């Protein structure tokens, strides 16, 4: 599941609209929209502000490499 799908799914499960999520996370509405639309360049600190509402944060994960 992509980050954008994760945030959208969790937001909807919490019964929040995008403006409500933005306010609770302390980020702008435009940021939430960009995040949910899969924009590739976003500030990690702001992404973590949103993810922390759902008990998550960004982290390094191993990448599978084909040999």
PQR file of N, CA, C, O and H, with PARSE charges and radii, in Angstrom:
ATOM      1  N   UNK A   1       0.848  -1.173   0.000 -0.4000 1.5000
ATOM      2  CA  UNK A   1       0.000   0.000   0.000 -0.0000 2.0000
ATOM      3  C   UNK A   1       0.894   1.237   0.000  0.5500 1.7000
ATOM      4  O   UNK A   1       1.866   1.314   0.752 -0.5500 1.4000
ATOM      5  N   UNK A   2       0.559   2.187  -0.838 -0.4000 1.5000
ATOM      6  CA  UNK A   2       1.342   3.416  -0.920 -0.0000 2.0000
ATOM      7  C   UNK A   2       1.052   4.310   0.283  0.5500 1.7000
ATOM      8  O   UNK A   2       0.051   4.138   0.979 -0.5500 1.4000
ATOM      9  H   UNK A   2      -0.231   2.124  -1.449  0.4000 1.0000
ATOM     10  N   UNK A   3       1.935   5.250   0.507 -0.4000 1.5000
ATOM     11  CA  UNK A   3       1.754   6.201   1.599 -0.0000 2.0000
ATOM     12  C   UNK A   3       0.469   6.998   1.408  0.5500 1.7000
ATOM     13  O   UNK A   3      -0.278   7.219   2.361 -0.5500 1.4000
ATOM     14  H   UNK A   3       2.748   5.390  -0.058  0.4000 1.0000
ATOM     15  N   UNK A   4       0.213   7.426   0.182 -0.4000 1.5000
ATOM     16  CA  UNK A   4      -0.997   8.208  -0.078 -0.0000 2.0000
ATOM     17  C   UNK A   4      -2.259   7.398   0.215  0.5500 1.7000
ATOM     18  O   UNK A   4      -3.205   7.917   0.808 -0.5500 1.4000
ATOM     19  H   UNK A   4       0.819   7.246  -0.592  0.4000 1.0000
ATOM     20  N   UNK A   5      -2.279   6.138  -0.194 -0.4000 1.5000
ATOM     21  CA  UNK A   5      -3.424   5.267   0.088 -0.0000 2.0000
ATOM     22  C   UNK A   5      -3.569   5.016   1.587  0.5500 1.7000
ATOM     23  O   UNK A   5      -4.682   4.980   2.111 -0.5500 1.4000
ATOM     24  H   UNK A   5      -1.510   5.717  -0.675  0.4000 1.0000
ATOM     25  N   UNK A   6      -2.442   4.845   2.271 -0.4000 1.5000
ATOM     26  CA  UNK A   6      -2.473   4.610   3.713 -0.0000 2.0000
ATOM     27  C   UNK A   6      -3.121   5.789   4.428  0.5500 1.7000
ATOM     28  O   UNK A   6      -4.019   5.604   5.251 -0.5500 1.4000
ATOM     29  H   UNK A   6      -1.538   4.875   1.845  0.4000 1.0000
ATOM     30  N   UNK A   7      -2.667   7.003   4.115 -0.4000 1.5000
ATOM     31  CA  UNK A   7      -3.196   8.192   4.785 -0.0000 2.0000
ATOM     32  C   UNK A   7      -4.676   8.370   4.485  0.5500 1.7000
ATOM     33  O   UNK A   7      -5.466   8.646   5.388 -0.5500 1.4000
ATOM     34  H   UNK A   7      -1.938   7.153   3.447  0.4000 1.0000
ATOM     35  N   UNK A   8      -5.052   8.215   3.229 -0.4000 1.5000
ATOM     36  CA  UNK A   8      -6.456   8.383   2.848 -0.0000 2.0000
ATOM     37  C   UNK A   8      -7.338   7.349   3.545  0.5500 1.7000
ATOM     38  O   UNK A   8      -8.409   7.684   4.051 -0.5500 1.4000
ATOM     39  H   UNK A   8      -4.410   7.991   2.496  0.4000 1.0000
ATOM     40  N   UNK A   9      -6.890   6.103   3.570 -0.4000 1.5000
ATOM     41  CA  UNK A   9      -7.654   5.036   4.212 -0.0000 2.0000
ATOM     42  C   UNK A   9      -7.813   5.287   5.702  0.5500 1.7000
ATOM     43  O   UNK A   9      -8.905   5.143   6.250 -0.5500 1.4000
ATOM     44  H   UNK A   9      -6.020   5.832   3.159  0.4000 1.0000
ATOM     45  N   UNK A  10      -6.720   5.663   6.356 -0.4000 1.5000
ATOM     46  CA  UNK A  10      -6.769   5.921   7.807 -0.0000 2.0000
ATOM     47  C   UNK A  10      -7.622   7.149   8.120  0.5500 1.7000
ATOM     48  O   UNK A  10      -8.364   7.154   9.102 -0.5500 1.4000
ATOM     49  H   UNK A  10      -5.833   5.780   5.911  0.4000 1.0000
ATOM     50  N   UNK A  11      -7.523   8.176   7.300 -0.4000 1.5000
ATOM     51  CA  UNK A  11      -8.330   9.382   7.509 -0.0000 2.0000
ATOM     52  C   UNK A  11      -9.813   9.051   7.426  0.5500 1.7000
ATOM     53  O   UNK A  11     -10.601   9.459   8.280 -0.5500 1.4000
ATOM     54  H   UNK A  11      -6.921   8.172   6.501  0.4000 1.0000
ATOM     55  N   UNK A  12     -10.182   8.309   6.391 -0.4000 1.5000
ATOM     56  CA  UNK A  12     -11.586   7.948   6.218 -0.0000 2.0000
ATOM     57  C   UNK A  12     -12.076   7.040   7.342  0.5500 1.7000
ATOM     58  O   UNK A  12     -13.207   7.180   7.808 -0.5500 1.4000
ATOM     59  H   UNK A  12      -9.542   7.978   5.698  0.4000 1.0000
ATOM     60  N   UNK A  13     -11.229   6.111   7.778 -0.4000 1.5000
ATOM     61  CA  UNK A  13     -11.600   5.222   8.875 -0.0000 2.0000
ATOM     62  C   UNK A  13     -11.817   6.000  10.172  0.5500 1.7000
ATOM     63  O   UNK A  13     -12.622   5.603  11.015 -0.5500 1.4000
ATOM     64  H   UNK A  13     -10.310   5.997   7.400  0.4000 1.0000
ATOM     65  N   UNK A  14     -11.094   7.109  10.324 -0.4000 1.5000
ATOM     66  CA  UNK A  14     -11.248   7.958  11.513 -0.0000 2.0000
ATOM     67  C   UNK A  14     -12.417   8.925  11.372  0.5500 1.7000
ATOM     68  O   UNK A  14     -12.733   9.665  12.304 -0.5500 1.4000
ATOM     69  H   UNK A  14     -10.441   7.432   9.640  0.4000 1.0000
ATOM     70  N   UNK A  15     -13.062   8.919  10.199 -0.4000 1.5000
ATOM     71  CA  UNK A  15     -14.202   9.783   9.972 -0.0000 2.0000
ATOM     72  C   UNK A  15     -13.833  11.252   9.828  0.5500 1.7000
ATOM     73  O   UNK A  15     -14.613  12.136  10.181 -0.5500 1.4000
ATOM     74  H   UNK A  15     -12.806   8.318   9.442  0.4000 1.0000
ATOM     75  N   UNK A  16     -12.627  11.506   9.303 -0.4000 1.5000
ATOM     76  CA  UNK A  16     -12.149  12.879   9.158 -0.0000 2.0000
ATOM     77  C   UNK A  16     -12.196  13.327   7.701  0.5500 1.7000
ATOM     78  O   UNK A  16     -11.918  12.549   6.788 -0.5500 1.4000
ATOM     79  H   UNK A  16     -11.993  10.788   9.016  0.4000 1.0000
ATOM     80  N   UNK A  17     -12.544  14.569   7.505 -0.4000 1.5000
ATOM     81  CA  UNK A  17     -12.408  15.192   6.200 -0.0000 2.0000
ATOM     82  C   UNK A  17     -10.992  15.740   6.097  0.5500 1.7000
ATOM     83  O   UNK A  17     -10.314  15.903   7.111 -0.5500 1.4000
ATOM     84  H   UNK A  17     -12.769  15.200   8.247  0.4000 1.0000
ATOM     85  N   UNK A  18     -10.539  16.027   4.874 -0.4000 1.5000
ATOM     86  CA  UNK A  18      -9.183  16.549   4.698 -0.0000 2.0000
ATOM     87  C   UNK A  18      -8.920  17.808   5.532  0.5500 1.7000
ATOM     88  O   UNK A  18      -7.858  17.904   6.147 -0.5500 1.4000
ATOM     89  H   UNK A  18     -11.090  15.895   4.050  0.4000 1.0000
ATOM     90  N   UNK A  19      -9.847  18.778   5.577 -0.4000 1.5000
ATOM     91  CA  UNK A  19      -9.579  19.968   6.396 -0.0000 2.0000
ATOM     92  C   UNK A  19      -9.438  19.647   7.891  0.5500 1.7000
ATOM     93  O   UNK A  19      -8.660  20.287   8.598 -0.5500 1.4000
ATOM     94  H   UNK A  19     -10.710  18.700   5.077  0.4000 1.0000
ATOM     95  N   UNK A  20     -10.192  18.657   8.359 -0.4000 1.5000
ATOM     96  CA  UNK A  20     -10.103  18.263   9.770 -0.0000 2.0000
ATOM     97  C   UNK A  20      -8.764  17.605  10.062  0.5500 1.7000
ATOM     98  O   UNK A  20      -8.151  17.864  11.098 -0.5500 1.4000
ATOM     99  H   UNK A  20     -10.824  18.136   7.785  0.4000 1.0000
ATOM    100  N   UNK A  21      -8.311  16.754   9.146 -0.4000 1.5000
ATOM    101  CA  UNK A  21      -7.011  16.110   9.321 -0.0000 2.0000
ATOM    102  C   UNK A  21      -5.905  17.160   9.328  0.5500 1.7000
ATOM    103  O   UNK A  21      -4.997  17.103  10.158 -0.5500 1.4000
ATOM    104  H   UNK A  21      -8.809  16.544   8.305  0.4000 1.0000
ATOM    105  N   UNK A  22      -5.978  18.103   8.420 -0.4000 1.5000
ATOM    106  CA  UNK A  22      -4.971  19.160   8.348 -0.0000 2.0000
ATOM    107  C   UNK A  22      -4.910  19.932   9.659  0.5500 1.7000
ATOM    108  O   UNK A  22      -3.824  20.206  10.168 -0.5500 1.4000
ATOM    109  H   UNK A  22      -6.716  18.149   7.746  0.4000 1.0000
ATOM    110  N   UNK A  23      -6.052  20.279  10.201 -0.4000 1.5000
ATOM    111  CA  UNK A  23      -6.079  21.038  11.451 -0.0000 2.0000
ATOM    112  C   UNK A  23      -5.518  20.222  12.608  0.5500 1.7000
ATOM    113  O   UNK A  23      -4.701  20.723  13.380 -0.5500 1.4000
ATOM    114  H   UNK A  23      -6.935  20.056   9.788  0.4000 1.0000
ATOM    115  N   UNK A  24      -5.946  18.973  12.735 -0.4000 1.5000
ATOM    116  CA  UNK A  24      -5.475  18.125  13.834 -0.0000 2.0000
ATOM    117  C   UNK A  24      -3.971  17.865  13.762  0.5500 1.7000
ATOM    118  O   UNK A  24      -3.299  17.764  14.789 -0.5500 1.4000
ATOM    119  H   UNK A  24      -6.610  18.566  12.108  0.4000 1.0000
ATOM    120  N   UNK A  25      -3.454  17.757  12.541 -0.4000 1.5000
ATOM    121  CA  UNK A  25      -2.025  17.471  12.366 -0.0000 2.0000
ATOM    122  C   UNK A  25      -1.170  18.738  12.393  0.5500 1.7000
ATOM    123  O   UNK A  25       0.052  18.661  12.521 -0.5500 1.4000
ATOM    124  H   UNK A  25      -3.999  17.839  11.707  0.4000 1.0000
ATOM    125  N   UNK A  26      -1.803  19.890  12.275 -0.4000 1.5000
ATOM    126  CA  UNK A  26      -1.050  21.136  12.264 -0.0000 2.0000
ATOM    127  C   UNK A  26      -0.334  21.398  10.939  0.5500 1.7000
ATOM    128  O   UNK A  26       0.739  22.000  10.903 -0.5500 1.4000
ATOM    129  H   UNK A  26      -2.796  19.953  12.171  0.4000 1.0000
ATOM    130  N   UNK A  27      -0.946  20.935   9.864 -0.4000 1.5000
ATOM    131  CA  UNK A  27      -0.399  21.168   8.519 -0.0000 2.0000
ATOM    132  C   UNK A  27      -1.485  21.847   7.684  0.5500 1.7000
ATOM    133  O   UNK A  27      -2.641  21.921   8.101 -0.5500 1.4000
ATOM    134  H   UNK A  27      -1.818  20.445   9.893  0.4000 1.0000
ATOM    135  N   UNK A  28      -1.114  22.330   6.528 -0.4000 1.5000
ATOM    136  CA  UNK A  28      -2.075  22.977   5.653 -0.0000 2.0000
ATOM    137  C   UNK A  28      -2.915  21.981   4.872  0.5500 1.7000
ATOM    138  O   UNK A  28      -2.515  20.839   4.649 -0.5500 1.4000
ATOM    139  H   UNK A  28      -0.175  22.270   6.189  0.4000 1.0000
ATOM    140  N   UNK A  29      -4.082  22.443   4.466 -0.4000 1.5000
ATOM    141  CA  UNK A  29      -4.974  21.611   3.656 -0.0000 2.0000
ATOM    142  C   UNK A  29      -4.300  21.210   2.354  0.5500 1.7000
ATOM    143  O   UNK A  29      -4.427  20.066   1.917 -0.5500 1.4000
ATOM    144  H   UNK A  29      -4.407  23.371   4.648  0.4000 1.0000
ATOM    145  N   UNK A  30      -3.589  22.133   1.734 -0.4000 1.5000
ATOM    146  CA  UNK A  30      -2.877  21.824   0.483 -0.0000 2.0000
ATOM    147  C   UNK A  30      -1.892  20.675   0.692  0.5500 1.7000
ATOM    148  O   UNK A  30      -1.744  19.819  -0.180 -0.5500 1.4000
ATOM    149  H   UNK A  30      -3.486  23.062   2.089  0.4000 1.0000
ATOM    150  N   UNK A  31      -1.217  20.653   1.847 -0.4000 1.5000
ATOM    151  CA  UNK A  31      -0.269  19.582   2.133 -0.0000 2.0000
ATOM    152  C   UNK A  31      -0.988  18.233   2.190  0.5500 1.7000
ATOM    153  O   UNK A  31      -0.516  17.250   1.620 -0.5500 1.4000
ATOM    154  H   UNK A  31      -1.338  21.349   2.555  0.4000 1.0000
ATOM    155  N   UNK A  32      -2.123  18.190   2.874 -0.4000 1.5000
ATOM    156  CA  UNK A  32      -2.884  16.931   2.978 -0.0000 2.0000
ATOM    157  C   UNK A  32      -3.319  16.477   1.589  0.5500 1.7000
ATOM    158  O   UNK A  32      -3.235  15.292   1.267 -0.5500 1.4000
ATOM    159  H   UNK A  32      -2.507  18.989   3.337  0.4000 1.0000
ATOM    160  N   UNK A  33      -3.774  17.396   0.783 -0.4000 1.5000
ATOM    161  CA  UNK A  33      -4.186  17.033  -0.579 -0.0000 2.0000
ATOM    162  C   UNK A  33      -3.010  16.497  -1.386  0.5500 1.7000
ATOM    163  O   UNK A  33      -3.135  15.483  -2.073 -0.5500 1.4000
ATOM    164  H   UNK A  33      -3.843  18.359   1.045  0.4000 1.0000
ATOM    165  N   UNK A  34      -1.875  17.173  -1.303 -0.4000 1.5000
ATOM    166  CA  UNK A  34      -0.680  16.704  -2.013 -0.0000 2.0000
ATOM    167  C   UNK A  34      -0.263  15.318  -1.530  0.5500 1.7000
ATOM    168  O   UNK A  34       0.093  14.456  -2.333 -0.5500 1.4000
ATOM    169  H   UNK A  34      -1.773  17.996  -0.745  0.4000 1.0000
ATOM    170  N   UNK A  35      -0.309  15.109  -0.230 -0.4000 1.5000
ATOM    171  CA  UNK A  35       0.064  13.816   0.353 -0.0000 2.0000
ATOM    172  C   UNK A  35      -0.855  12.713  -0.159  0.5500 1.7000
ATOM    173  O   UNK A  35      -0.384  11.651  -0.565 -0.5500 1.4000
ATOM    174  H   UNK A  35      -0.598  15.809   0.423  0.4000 1.0000
ATOM    175  N   UNK A  36      -2.145  12.956  -0.141 -0.4000 1.5000
ATOM    176  CA  UNK A  36      -3.104  11.938  -0.577 -0.0000 2.0000
ATOM    177  C   UNK A  36      -3.082  11.714  -2.090  0.5500 1.7000
ATOM    178  O   UNK A  36      -3.529  10.673  -2.572 -0.5500 1.4000
ATOM    179  H   UNK A  36      -2.527  13.818   0.189  0.4000 1.0000
ATOM    180  N   UNK A  37      -2.569  12.679  -2.829 -0.4000 1.5000
ATOM    181  CA  UNK A  37      -2.471  12.517  -4.279 -0.0000 2.0000
ATOM    182  C   UNK A  37      -1.130  11.912  -4.694  0.5500 1.7000
ATOM    183  O   UNK A  37      -0.889  11.709  -5.883 -0.5500 1.4000
ATOM    184  H   UNK A  37      -2.207  13.525  -2.438  0.4000 1.0000
ATOM    185  N   UNK A  38      -0.269  11.625  -3.740 -0.4000 1.5000
ATOM    186  CA  UNK A  38       0.979  10.940  -4.036 -0.0000 2.0000
ATOM    187  C   UNK A  38       2.094  11.831  -4.541  0.5500 1.7000
ATOM    188  O   UNK A  38       2.984  11.362  -5.250 -0.5500 1.4000
ATOM    189  H   UNK A  38      -0.465  11.790  -2.773  0.4000 1.0000
ATOM    190  N   UNK A  39       2.065  13.117  -4.187 -0.4000 1.5000
ATOM    191  CA  UNK A  39       3.148  13.998  -4.600 -0.0000 2.0000
ATOM    192  C   UNK A  39       4.471  13.421  -4.113  0.5500 1.7000
ATOM    193  O   UNK A  39       4.574  12.974  -2.971 -0.5500 1.4000
ATOM    194  H   UNK A  39       1.342  13.498  -3.611  0.4000 1.0000
ATOM    195  N   UNK A  40       5.477  13.429  -4.973 -0.4000 1.5000
ATOM    196  CA  UNK A  40       6.731  12.741  -4.662 -0.0000 2.0000
ATOM    197  C   UNK A  40       7.668  13.531  -3.764  0.5500 1.7000
ATOM    198  O   UNK A  40       8.509  12.934  -3.093 -0.5500 1.4000
ATOM    199  H   UNK A  40       5.393  13.792  -5.901  0.4000 1.0000
ATOM    200  N   UNK A  41       7.553  14.847  -3.729 -0.4000 1.5000
ATOM    201  CA  UNK A  41       8.460  15.627  -2.887 -0.0000 2.0000
ATOM    202  C   UNK A  41       7.671  16.356  -1.812  0.5500 1.7000
ATOM    203  O   UNK A  41       7.052  17.390  -2.063 -0.5500 1.4000
ATOM    204  H   UNK A  41       6.869  15.332  -4.275  0.4000 1.0000
ATOM    205  N   UNK A  42       7.707  15.801  -0.624 -0.4000 1.5000
ATOM    206  CA  UNK A  42       7.027  16.376   0.528 -0.0000 2.0000
ATOM    207  C   UNK A  42       7.996  16.430   1.702  0.5500 1.7000
ATOM    208  O   UNK A  42       8.912  15.613   1.796 -0.5500 1.4000
ATOM    209  H   UNK A  42       8.211  14.962  -0.420  0.4000 1.0000
ATOM    210  N   UNK A  43       7.795  17.381   2.582 -0.4000 1.5000
ATOM    211  CA  UNK A  43       8.661  17.483   3.759 -0.0000 2.0000
ATOM    212  C   UNK A  43       8.375  16.326   4.711  0.5500 1.7000
ATOM    213  O   UNK A  43       7.236  16.094   5.114 -0.5500 1.4000
ATOM    214  H   UNK A  43       7.051  18.045   2.505  0.4000 1.0000
ATOM    215  N   UNK A  44       9.440  15.609   5.059 -0.4000 1.5000
ATOM    216  CA  UNK A  44       9.291  14.437   5.917 -0.0000 2.0000
ATOM    217  C   UNK A  44       8.741  14.803   7.291  0.5500 1.7000
ATOM    218  O   UNK A  44       7.951  14.045   7.856 -0.5500 1.4000
ATOM    219  H   UNK A  44      10.366  15.798   4.732  0.4000 1.0000
ATOM    220  N   UNK A  45       9.139  15.942   7.837 -0.4000 1.5000
ATOM    221  CA  UNK A  45       8.637  16.316   9.156 -0.0000 2.0000
ATOM    222  C   UNK A  45       7.121  16.522   9.139  0.5500 1.7000
ATOM    223  O   UNK A  45       6.430  16.159  10.091 -0.5500 1.4000
ATOM    224  H   UNK A  45       9.780  16.558   7.379  0.4000 1.0000
ATOM    225  N   UNK A  46       6.619  17.096   8.069 -0.4000 1.5000
ATOM    226  CA  UNK A  46       5.169  17.291   7.964 -0.0000 2.0000
ATOM    227  C   UNK A  46       4.442  15.971   7.719  0.5500 1.7000
ATOM    228  O   UNK A  46       3.347  15.757   8.240 -0.5500 1.4000
ATOM    229  H   UNK A  46       7.180  17.391   7.296  0.4000 1.0000
ATOM    230  N   UNK A  47       5.046  15.090   6.928 -0.4000 1.5000
ATOM    231  CA  UNK A  47       4.446  13.765   6.723 -0.0000 2.0000
ATOM    232  C   UNK A  47       4.337  13.067   8.072  0.5500 1.7000
ATOM    233  O   UNK A  47       3.311  12.458   8.375 -0.5500 1.4000
ATOM    234  H   UNK A  47       5.936  15.264   6.505  0.4000 1.0000
ATOM    235  N   UNK A  48       5.384  13.152   8.883 -0.4000 1.5000
ATOM    236  CA  UNK A  48       5.347  12.525  10.201 -0.0000 2.0000
ATOM    237  C   UNK A  48       4.310  13.162  11.118  0.5500 1.7000
ATOM    238  O   UNK A  48       3.716  12.462  11.938 -0.5500 1.4000
ATOM    239  H   UNK A  48       6.218  13.647   8.637  0.4000 1.0000
ATOM    240  N   UNK A  49       4.077  14.458  11.005 -0.4000 1.5000
ATOM    241  CA  UNK A  49       3.024  15.097  11.795 -0.0000 2.0000
ATOM    242  C   UNK A  49       1.682  14.443  11.503  0.5500 1.7000
ATOM    243  O   UNK A  49       0.893  14.207  12.418 -0.5500 1.4000
ATOM    244  H   UNK A  49       4.560  15.026  10.338  0.4000 1.0000
ATOM    245  N   UNK A  50       1.419  14.152  10.242 -0.4000 1.5000
ATOM    246  CA  UNK A  50       0.162  13.503   9.851 -0.0000 2.0000
ATOM    247  C   UNK A  50       0.156  12.050  10.327  0.5500 1.7000
ATOM    248  O   UNK A  50      -0.819  11.593  10.922 -0.5500 1.4000
ATOM    249  H   UNK A  50       2.060  14.344   9.498  0.4000 1.0000
ATOM    250  N   UNK A  51       1.234  11.335  10.065 -0.4000 1.5000
ATOM    251  CA  UNK A  51       1.276   9.911  10.412 -0.0000 2.0000
ATOM    252  C   UNK A  51       1.172   9.665  11.909  0.5500 1.7000
ATOM    253  O   UNK A  51       0.599   8.660  12.329 -0.5500 1.4000
ATOM    254  H   UNK A  51       2.026  11.706   9.581  0.4000 1.0000
ATOM    255  N   UNK A  52       1.715  10.564  12.720 -0.4000 1.5000
ATOM    256  CA  UNK A  52       1.664  10.379  14.177 -0.0000 2.0000
ATOM    257  C   UNK A  52       0.235  10.358  14.712  0.5500 1.7000
ATOM    258  O   UNK A  52      -0.029   9.743  15.745 -0.5500 1.4000
ATOM    259  H   UNK A  52       2.180  11.381  12.379  0.4000 1.0000
ATOM    260  N   UNK A  53      -0.676  11.016  14.027 -0.4000 1.5000
ATOM    261  CA  UNK A  53      -2.079  10.960  14.446 -0.0000 2.0000
ATOM    262  C   UNK A  53      -2.620   9.534  14.390  0.5500 1.7000
ATOM    263  O   UNK A  53      -3.550   9.182  15.115 -0.5500 1.4000
ATOM    264  H   UNK A  53      -0.461  11.516  13.188  0.4000 1.0000
ATOM    265  N   UNK A  54      -2.030   8.726  13.529 -0.4000 1.5000
ATOM    266  CA  UNK A  54      -2.458   7.341  13.365 -0.0000 2.0000
ATOM    267  C   UNK A  54      -1.493   6.347  14.023  0.5500 1.7000
ATOM    268  O   UNK A  54      -1.600   5.140  13.804 -0.5500 1.4000
ATOM    269  H   UNK A  54      -1.273   9.011  12.940  0.4000 1.0000
ATOM    270  N   UNK A  55      -0.548   6.859  14.832 -0.4000 1.5000
ATOM    271  CA  UNK A  55       0.380   5.985  15.542 -0.0000 2.0000
ATOM    272  C   UNK A  55       1.505   5.448  14.673  0.5500 1.7000
ATOM    273  O   UNK A  55       2.036   4.372  14.948 -0.5500 1.4000
ATOM    274  H   UNK A  55      -0.462   7.839  15.010  0.4000 1.0000
ATOM    275  N   UNK A  56       1.878   6.182  13.627 -0.4000 1.5000
ATOM    276  CA  UNK A  56       2.944   5.748  12.726 -0.0000 2.0000
ATOM    277  C   UNK A  56       3.913   6.877  12.461  0.5500 1.7000
ATOM    278  O   UNK A  56       3.634   8.031  12.786 -0.5500 1.4000
ATOM    279  H   UNK A  56       1.447   7.056  13.404  0.4000 1.0000
ATOM    280  N   UNK A  57       5.044   6.552  11.876 -0.4000 1.5000
ATOM    281  CA  UNK A  57       5.977   7.551  11.372 -0.0000 2.0000
ATOM    282  C   UNK A  57       6.808   6.944  10.265  0.5500 1.7000
ATOM    283  O   UNK A  57       6.868   5.724  10.117 -0.5500 1.4000
ATOM    284  H   UNK A  57       5.270   5.615  11.612  0.4000 1.0000
ATOM    285  N   UNK A  58       7.453   7.803   9.484 -0.4000 1.5000
ATOM    286  CA  UNK A  58       8.310   7.335   8.401 -0.0000 2.0000
ATOM    287  C   UNK A  58       9.557   6.661   8.958  0.5500 1.7000
ATOM    288  O   UNK A  58      10.031   7.008  10.040 -0.5500 1.4000
ATOM    289  H   UNK A  58       7.404   8.794   9.605  0.4000 1.0000
ATOM    290  N   UNK A  59      10.079   5.707   8.221 -0.4000 1.5000
ATOM    291  CA  UNK A  59      11.303   5.048   8.627 -0.0000 2.0000
ATOM    292  C   UNK A  59      11.973   4.383   7.432  0.5500 1.7000
ATOM    293  O   UNK A  59      11.362   4.180   6.383 -0.5500 1.4000
ATOM    294  H   UNK A  59       9.694   5.425   7.342  0.4000 1.0000
ATOM    295  N   UNK A  60      13.223   4.057   7.618 -0.4000 1.5000
ATOM    296  CA  UNK A  60      13.969   3.375   6.561 -0.0000 2.0000
ATOM    297  C   UNK A  60      13.540   1.917   6.496  0.5500 1.7000
ATOM    298  O   UNK A  60      13.414   1.247   7.521 -0.5500 1.4000
ATOM    299  H   UNK A  60      13.719   4.221   8.471  0.4000 1.0000
ATOM    300  N   UNK A  61      13.319   1.437   5.286 -0.4000 1.5000
ATOM    301  CA  UNK A  61      12.955   0.032   5.083 -0.0000 2.0000
ATOM    302  C   UNK A  61      13.871  -0.540   4.020  0.5500 1.7000
ATOM    303  O   UNK A  61      14.282   0.167   3.100 -0.5500 1.4000
ATOM    304  H   UNK A  61      13.421   1.981   4.453  0.4000 1.0000
ATOM    305  N   UNK A  62      14.193  -1.822   4.144 -0.4000 1.5000
ATOM    306  CA  UNK A  62      15.067  -2.437   3.142 -0.0000 2.0000
ATOM    307  C   UNK A  62      14.380  -2.497   1.772  0.5500 1.7000
ATOM    308  O   UNK A  62      13.164  -2.663   1.670 -0.5500 1.4000
ATOM    309  H   UNK A  62      13.860  -2.397   4.892  0.4000 1.0000
ATOM    310  N   UNK A  63      15.192  -2.357   0.737 -0.4000 1.5000
ATOM    311  CA  UNK A  63      14.694  -2.425  -0.628 -0.0000 2.0000
ATOM    312  C   UNK A  63      15.111  -3.773  -1.210  0.5500 1.7000
ATOM    313  O   UNK A  63      16.264  -4.186  -1.089 -0.5500 1.4000
ATOM    314  H   UNK A  63      16.180  -2.222   0.820  0.4000 1.0000
ATOM    315  N   UNK A  64      14.162  -4.446  -1.836 -0.4000 1.5000
ATOM    316  CA  UNK A  64      14.481  -5.717  -2.482 -0.0000 2.0000
ATOM    317  C   UNK A  64      15.184  -5.422  -3.801  0.5500 1.7000
ATOM    318  O   UNK A  64      14.658  -4.685  -4.636 -0.5500 1.4000
ATOM    319  H   UNK A  64      13.225  -4.111  -1.934  0.4000 1.0000
ATOM    320  N   UNK A  65      16.343  -5.979  -3.988 -0.4000 1.5000
ATOM    321  CA  UNK A  65      17.088  -5.769  -5.223 -0.0000 2.0000
ATOM    322  C   UNK A  65      17.115  -7.055  -6.016  0.5500 1.7000
ATOM    323  O   UNK A  65      17.341  -8.140  -5.479 -0.5500 1.4000
ATOM    324  H   UNK A  65      16.770  -6.578  -3.310  0.4000 1.0000
ATOM    325  N   UNK A  66      16.880  -6.909  -7.300 -0.4000 1.5000
ATOM    326  CA  UNK A  66      16.964  -8.084  -8.173 -0.0000 2.0000
ATOM    327  C   UNK A  66      18.400  -8.258  -8.590  0.5500 1.7000
ATOM    328  O   UNK A  66      19.079  -7.299  -8.954 -0.5500 1.4000
ATOM    329  H   UNK A  66      16.696  -6.028  -7.736  0.4000 1.0000
ATOM    330  N   UNK A  67      18.854  -9.487  -8.533 -0.4000 1.5000
ATOM    331  CA  UNK A  67      20.258  -9.762  -8.910 -0.0000 2.0000
ATOM    332  C   UNK A  67      20.335 -10.415 -10.246  0.5500 1.7000
ATOM    333  O   UNK A  67      21.429 -10.718 -10.723 -0.5500 1.4000
ATOM    334  H   UNK A  67      18.302 -10.267  -8.237  0.4000 1.0000
TER
END
